[in-house]
Structures are given as structure tokens and as C-alpha cells.
């Protein structure tokens, strides 16, 4: 099974860059530019992982993640952000206490991204997500 990853970022160049990096590594990807669109896509498609920007128009990344966890509790999330705000630092602490969430700061280190994706997808599979 090839993992399917949803990339949610409002910057098209970031979407395309991450998508290209992941597809080169063998993952399948879908992209969208808002939390609302991501939630709509997740109604129809089962993703193995969501890469979620914190700073989105409309619903922000934290609000989107709460809805994802309510509707798809076994779907792991990697938050991405270019900001080191108090909100990001608080989220980083929360991610460290959970086994199905990570926070990565832009610019993203490709090897760390691959490692986090593999780790989270494996945990998700162990929890019973196909």
C-alpha cells in the first residue's frame, strides 16, 4: 500500500515543493489551500497522514486538527509552520506528549520529514487505520 498524504498549506509553492519531495520518495499526495477544503476532502478520501500548516486563512491549523481528530481519530498530523509563536511553542509541547502528532518548522528538513511520516504512519497502522 502506498501511503496517501494530504498537504494543507495556503502557499502554492510550498504545496508543490512538499508534494514533489514526497512523490519522489514514493508517497501519493493531494493538496489543498484551506482547512475547510481539507475537511471536505477528508469526507470522501481516507488519508494516511495530514501535513497541516498552522497559519491558514479561515480555520487555522489547530482548529482543523481538532475537527480531524474528532472525525478521523487515527489520522496522524504533522503541523508545519514558519513562525515561532507562543501558539506554536505550546503546540510543540502538546505534540511531544502524543504519539500521533509532530510539529516541524519551515524550512523543512527532508530527512526529518520522511522519518516523521514513516513513524506516524506506522503508529497509525498499529492502531488499526488502513
C-alpha positions as CSV (number, residue, x, y, z in Angstrom):
1,X,0.0,0.0,0.0
2,X,1.3,3.4,-0.9
3,X,0.5,6.0,1.8
4,X,-1.7,8.9,0.8
5,X,-0.8,12.2,2.3
6,X,-2.9,15.4,2.4
7,X,-0.8,18.6,2.2
8,X,-2.7,21.6,3.5
9,X,-0.9,24.9,3.0
10,X,-2.1,28.3,1.6
11,X,1.2,28.9,-0.2
12,X,1.1,27.2,-3.6
13,X,4.9,27.0,-3.9
14,X,5.1,25.2,-0.5
15,X,2.3,22.8,-1.6
16,X,4.1,21.9,-4.8
17,X,7.6,21.6,-3.2
18,X,6.4,19.3,-0.4
19,X,4.3,17.3,-2.9
20,X,7.2,16.8,-5.3
21,X,9.6,15.8,-2.5
22,X,7.1,13.2,-1.1
23,X,6.1,11.8,-4.5
24,X,9.8,11.4,-5.4
25,X,10.1,9.3,-2.2
26,X,7.1,7.1,-3.3
27,X,4.2,8.7,-1.4
28,X,0.9,9.7,-3.1
29,X,-0.2,13.3,-2.3
30,X,-3.2,15.5,-2.6
31,X,-3.0,19.3,-1.9
32,X,-5.4,22.0,-0.8
33,X,-5.1,25.5,0.4
34,X,-7.5,25.8,3.3
35,X,-8.7,23.9,6.3
36,X,-12.3,24.0,5.1
37,X,-11.2,22.3,1.8
38,X,-9.1,19.8,3.7
39,X,-12.1,18.7,5.9
40,X,-14.3,18.4,2.8
41,X,-11.7,16.2,1.0
42,X,-11.4,14.0,4.1
43,X,-15.2,13.3,3.9
44,X,-14.5,11.4,0.7
45,X,-10.9,10.2,0.9
46,X,-9.1,8.3,3.7
47,X,-5.7,9.8,4.1
48,X,-2.9,8.1,5.9
49,X,-1.4,11.4,7.2
50,X,-2.1,15.1,7.0
51,X,0.6,17.7,6.7
52,X,-1.1,20.8,8.1
53,X,0.1,24.4,8.1
54,X,-0.7,26.3,11.3
55,X,-1.3,29.7,9.7
56,X,-4.2,29.1,7.3
57,X,-6.9,31.5,6.2
58,X,-10.3,30.8,7.8
59,X,-9.9,27.9,10.1
60,X,-6.4,27.8,11.4
61,X,-4.3,24.6,11.7
62,X,-5.2,23.9,15.3
63,X,-9.0,24.3,14.6
64,X,-8.7,22.0,11.6
65,X,-6.7,19.4,13.6
66,X,-9.5,19.3,16.3
67,X,-12.0,18.5,13.6
68,X,-9.8,15.9,12.0
69,X,-9.2,14.2,15.4
70,X,-13.0,14.2,16.0
71,X,-13.9,12.7,12.6
72,X,-10.7,10.6,11.9
73,X,-9.1,10.0,15.3
74,X,-6.4,7.6,14.0
75,X,-5.2,10.0,11.3
76,X,-1.8,11.4,12.3
77,X,-0.9,15.0,11.7
78,X,2.3,16.8,11.1
79,X,2.0,20.5,11.7
80,X,4.2,22.8,9.7
81,X,4.9,26.5,10.5
82,X,7.4,29.2,9.7
83,X,6.6,31.0,12.9
84,X,7.9,30.6,16.4
85,X,4.9,32.0,18.2
86,X,3.7,31.2,21.7
87,X,0.9,29.1,20.0
88,X,3.5,27.1,18.1
89,X,5.6,26.5,21.1
90,X,2.6,25.4,23.1
91,X,1.6,23.0,20.3
92,X,5.1,21.7,20.2
93,X,4.9,20.7,23.8
94,X,1.5,19.0,23.2
95,X,2.9,17.1,20.2
96,X,5.7,15.7,22.3
97,X,3.1,14.2,24.7
98,X,1.2,12.5,21.9
99,X,2.3,9.7,19.6
100,X,0.3,10.8,16.5
101,X,1.3,14.4,16.1
102,X,4.5,16.2,15.2
103,X,5.5,19.9,14.7
104,X,8.1,20.9,12.1
105,X,9.4,24.3,11.4
106,X,10.0,25.7,7.9
107,X,12.3,25.3,6.2
108,X,11.6,21.6,6.5
109,X,14.5,19.1,6.6
110,X,13.6,16.4,4.1
111,X,15.1,13.5,6.0
112,X,13.4,14.5,9.2
113,X,10.1,14.8,7.3
114,X,10.5,11.3,5.9
115,X,11.3,10.0,9.3
116,X,8.3,11.6,11.0
117,X,6.0,10.4,8.2
118,X,7.2,6.8,8.4
119,X,7.0,6.9,12.2
120,X,3.5,8.3,12.3
121,X,2.1,6.1,9.6
122,X,3.4,3.0,11.3
123,X,1.8,4.1,14.6
124,X,-1.4,4.7,12.7
125,X,-1.3,1.3,11.1
126,X,-0.7,-0.3,14.5
127,X,-3.9,1.5,15.8
128,X,-5.9,-0.1,13.0
129,X,-6.1,2.6,10.4
130,X,-5.9,1.0,6.9
